Structures are given as structure tokens and as C-alpha cells.
Amino acid sequence: MVEMLGLGPPAPGRAGERTFQRYVGDFALFMSGLFRPFVERGGFLGFYLAEGARAYTRVAALSEGSARADGLLYGELATRFEHYAGALDYLRKVRFPGLGGPDPVKAFLGELEGVLAGR
């Protein structure tokens, strides 16, 4: 996450910044939700929660000129980021309990293969 933030947006301009900030927010939400034990083990949960909310706040601010719903959506995600991350964490505990183990990515891929196979 720190490396990603250090690199900044790959495309210049307002649209590039918006896309980059949306990616940062999505990544932080995904990691702090579905891979929370991994993030907690590293001591990064607070950082991910703060940076995810901050990124979505920036996306909402950069949504001027876009559909009004975009600004409202990302404003909501920013305001309640921790709640949504907690909901994903709860989903992980209920539906993907193996993600809390030593190799959460391998467990996640295994779960996805099971879903795709119709288990």
C-alpha cells in the first residue's frame, strides 16, 4: 500500500487521479475486509482503514462533473469505510473461514475454485 501511494497515479490529470484513488480505496477495502487477519498481523489495519476512507473521500471530491450518484456513493464509502470493511470481515468469517490461516491468498483461490466447480 505504501509503495502504491508513493508511486501515485499512472495517468496524469483529474481522471487519472480519480481512477488511482478509487483503486487505492478498493484495495484498502478488500485487504481490510477479506484479508483482515493478514493486515492485523502486520499491524497495518488502522493505516488501511484511514487510507481507504481518505481515498474514497478524494474520489467523491473528484466526481464533480460525473453522475451525482458517483459522488454520493464514494462519499458514503468514505464516511462508513470501517463499517463496510467490518461487513466484509464478517463475510470472510462466515463464508471463507480458511482465509484467516497462514496463506490466505491460497485459501481464497481454493474457495473460488470450489464455488466455480459448484461445490
Buried (B, 14 or more C-beta within 10 A) or exposed (E): BEEEEEEEBEEEEEEEBBBBBBBBBBBBBBBBBBBBBBBBEEEBBEBBBEBBBBBBBBBBBBBEEBEEEBBEBBBBBBBBBBEBBBEBBEEBEEEBEEBBEEEBEEBBEBBEEEEEEEE
